[in-house]
Amino acid sequence: MSEISGRADVVLSGYGPVGRSFVEHLGRERDALARRHGVRLRVAAVRASATQCLLRDGEPVPPRPAWGPLTSLAEMLDRTGARVFAQAVPSSPELREQAAAEALIALGRDVHVVTATKSHLLSHWRQLDGVARAHDRTIRISGATGAALPAGDLARAGLRGLGCDSIRACPNGTVTFVLDRLAEGASLRDAVRAARRRGIAEADPSSDLSGDDSATKTRLLAALAWGWDPAEVRVDAVPVDDGAGPVARHAADRGRRLRAVAVARADEPLVVRVELSETEPGDPLHALAGPEKAVVFGCPDAGDVVVSGGRSSPLGAALAMVKDTIEVTAPRAGFA
Ligand SMILES: NC(=O)c1ccc[n+]([C@@H]2O[C@H](COP(=O)([O-])OP(=O)(O)OC[C@H]3O[C@@H](n4cnc5c(N)ncnc54)[C@H](OP(=O)(O)O)[C@@H]3O)[C@@H](O)[C@H]2O)c1
């Protein structure tokens, strides 16, 4: 139980499944979170593609027709006195510049940034970092590095001084699920269909199967761990295609499991490979089932550190944003 030392208003951009879950969770859990973490979080405004709404204390988000036209973000941040700008807009190339510009506006006004949006992190990392440092603010990206899997926290802070020199990751649950179905004899088409039926795969799973999504998350983890600029990272990815079926079955016949493993190594700077590798019993990546994710941080002296679990869902991403929002606003001293 903490002493509640203050309030932290949040301006949220993006009201899709992740943004809605974020608002709903903070609304429902606000008192409990305040008691536990010492800060009362409140969503003060929500912005979407063309409209926005301002929320008075404790007020639910009004129906969309009652929202007003979008005003400038700077004005919105000043008007609300927000301490956090939360981003849950699409991670699409089309929105990259806007997502970067808005994060920079927030940081430039001494507002922390918490994001589940990935695109601008890949292209504007150095600029974002520079402005955040100049304004003594922080950027937290847990929602962009595997939803509720806290791999980003480990990469950024949890392994400091432990000598982590490699990252092996299966941070994309869809591709692991698909490879396991292929190993059972399903066709790629059927495996993807099964993933969609289970709500695991998006309508378009191409970035899951191409290795792009795994590479993106691993670029971000490597940036947090070793200070790489994600924009400079070369990606070498082997996609999961029709040819993967026989390879997955061949591995299964010998008690192994084929995994799409994203690898980054400190001694091979600015390269991320996504390989189709056979994994053996005892390997944490072999143990994954269905849509589970895991990251193995190789620490030769300290011993490897594995993080797995954490839901890959809009709620999982929203909870990661809640965690980051608490982290940047809650009072910190003593054990906190
Ligand atoms: N879904 C997941 O499980 C998951 C997990 C981890 C990370 N993420 C990341 O989280 C982010 C949000 O994902 P999502 O699934 O909630 O929804 P999404 O479909 O990526 O985003 C939809 C929301 O973004 C808004 N939007 C679009 N363009 C905008 C703009 N220019 N300015 C402000 N808002 C804009 C839309 O506005 P309108 O309502 O007006 O259309 C809508 O509210 C994505 O970047 C995604 O990669 C998602």
The ligand as a Tripos MOL2 file, in Angstrom:
@<TRIPOS>MOLECULE
LIG
   48    52     1     0     0
SMALL
NO_CHARGES

@<TRIPOS>ATOM
      1 N1         -4.0720   -5.5820  -31.0690 N.am      1 LIG1
      2 C1         -3.0810   -6.1660  -30.4110 C.2       1 LIG1
      3 O1         -3.1860   -7.2850  -29.8490 O.2       1 LIG1
      4 C2         -1.7670   -5.4260  -30.2430 C.ar      1 LIG1
      5 C3         -0.7250   -5.9800  -29.4690 C.ar      1 LIG1
      6 C4          0.4610   -5.2610  -29.3190 C.ar      1 LIG1
      7 C5          0.6100   -4.0320  -29.9470 C.ar      1 LIG1
      8 N2         -0.3890   -3.5510  -30.7220 N.ar      1 LIG1
      9 C6         -0.2110   -2.2470  -31.3720 C.3       1 LIG1
     10 O2         -1.1130   -1.3360  -30.7590 O.3       1 LIG1
     11 C7         -1.5070   -0.3450  -31.6930 C.3       1 LIG1
     12 C8         -3.0160   -0.2060  -31.6460 C.3       1 LIG1
     13 O3         -3.6030   -1.4000  -32.1030 O.3       1 LIG1
     14 P1         -5.1890   -1.6370  -32.1070 P.3       1 LIG1
     15 O4         -5.3630   -3.0650  -32.4650 O.co2     1 LIG1
     16 O5         -5.8050   -1.0890  -30.8860 O.co2     1 LIG1
     17 O6         -5.8170   -0.7220  -33.2300 O.3       1 LIG1
     18 P2         -5.4230   -0.0860  -34.6240 P.3       1 LIG1
     19 O7         -6.3440   -0.5970  -35.6070 O.co2     1 LIG1
     20 O8         -3.9740   -0.2340  -34.8870 O.co2     1 LIG1
     21 O9         -5.7260    1.4730  -34.3040 O.3       1 LIG1
     22 C9         -7.0120    1.9540  -34.4080 C.3       1 LIG1
     23 C10        -7.1600    3.2940  -33.7630 C.3       1 LIG1
     24 O10        -6.1740    4.2000  -34.2420 O.3       1 LIG1
     25 C11        -6.8620    5.3860  -34.6190 C.3       1 LIG1
     26 N3         -6.1230    6.1580  -35.5950 N.ar      1 LIG1
     27 C12        -5.8740    5.8610  -36.8790 C.ar      1 LIG1
     28 N4         -5.1970    6.8670  -37.4410 N.ar      1 LIG1
     29 C13        -5.0190    7.7930  -36.4600 C.ar      1 LIG1
     30 C14        -4.4200    9.0610  -36.4080 C.ar      1 LIG1
     31 N5         -3.8370    9.5570  -37.4900 N.pl3     1 LIG1
     32 N6         -4.4500    9.7590  -35.2390 N.ar      1 LIG1
     33 C15        -5.0240    9.2570  -34.1520 C.ar      1 LIG1
     34 N7         -5.6340    8.0670  -34.1420 N.ar      1 LIG1
     35 C16        -5.6160    7.3550  -35.2900 C.ar      1 LIG1
     36 C17        -8.1830    4.9170  -35.1810 C.3       1 LIG1
     37 O11        -9.0830    6.0260  -35.2530 O.3       1 LIG1
     38 P3        -10.6180    5.8730  -35.6950 P.3       1 LIG1
     39 O12       -11.2570    5.2400  -34.4950 O.co2     1 LIG1
     40 O13       -11.0570    7.2510  -35.9550 O.co2     1 LIG1
     41 O14       -10.6110    4.9940  -36.9010 O.co2     1 LIG1
     42 C18        -8.5260    3.8830  -34.1150 C.3       1 LIG1
     43 O15        -9.0650    4.5030  -32.9750 O.3       1 LIG1
     44 C19        -0.9620   -0.8000  -33.0510 C.3       1 LIG1
     45 O16         0.1660   -0.0340  -33.3560 O.3       1 LIG1
     46 C20        -0.5820   -2.2460  -32.8460 C.3       1 LIG1
     47 O17         0.5270   -2.6300  -33.6340 O.3       1 LIG1
     48 C21        -1.5830   -4.2010  -30.8700 C.ar      1 LIG1
@<TRIPOS>BOND
     1     1     2 1
     2     2     3 2
     3     2     4 1
     4     4     5 ar
     5     4    48 ar
     6     5     6 ar
     7     6     7 ar
     8     7     8 ar
     9     8     9 1
    10     8    48 ar
    11     9    10 1
    12     9    46 1
    13    10    11 1
    14    11    12 1
    15    11    44 1
    16    12    13 1
    17    13    14 1
    18    14    15 2
    19    14    16 1
    20    14    17 1
    21    17    18 1
    22    18    19 2
    23    18    20 1
    24    18    21 1
    25    21    22 1
    26    22    23 1
    27    23    24 1
    28    23    42 1
    29    24    25 1
    30    25    26 1
    31    25    36 1
    32    26    27 ar
    33    26    35 ar
    34    27    28 ar
    35    28    29 ar
    36    29    30 ar
    37    29    35 ar
    38    30    31 1
    39    30    32 ar
    40    32    33 ar
    41    33    34 ar
    42    34    35 ar
    43    36    37 1
    44    36    42 1
    45    37    38 1
    46    38    39 2
    47    38    40 1
    48    38    41 1
    49    42    43 1
    50    44    45 1
    51    44    46 1
    52    46    47 1
@<TRIPOS>SUBSTRUCTURE
     1 LIG1         1 GROUP 0 **** ****
